[in-house]
Amino acid sequence: MLGQGTAVTLFLPRTHESPSETPPVEAVEPGGGAILLVEDNPEVAEITVTMLEQAGYRVSQAPNADSALDLLETASFDLC
């Protein structure tokens, strides 16, 4: 509906570790890997897929969460 939006609240667990003790996040090499893009706006999805493919990624696209879950059951992705 026009003028409506989505509110997202994240609840993160507390930790007493300092940032230097936190293990680094593994990154996917630039231009490599498979990405699952979930986007319900066709224009935004098209632009995003084009940009990611130009950067060398293999992109699978899902227009909604149900489609994304179906893809996750049949393929593996480096980034979702």
Order of alpha helices (4+ residues) and beta strands (2+ residues): beta-alpha-beta-alpha
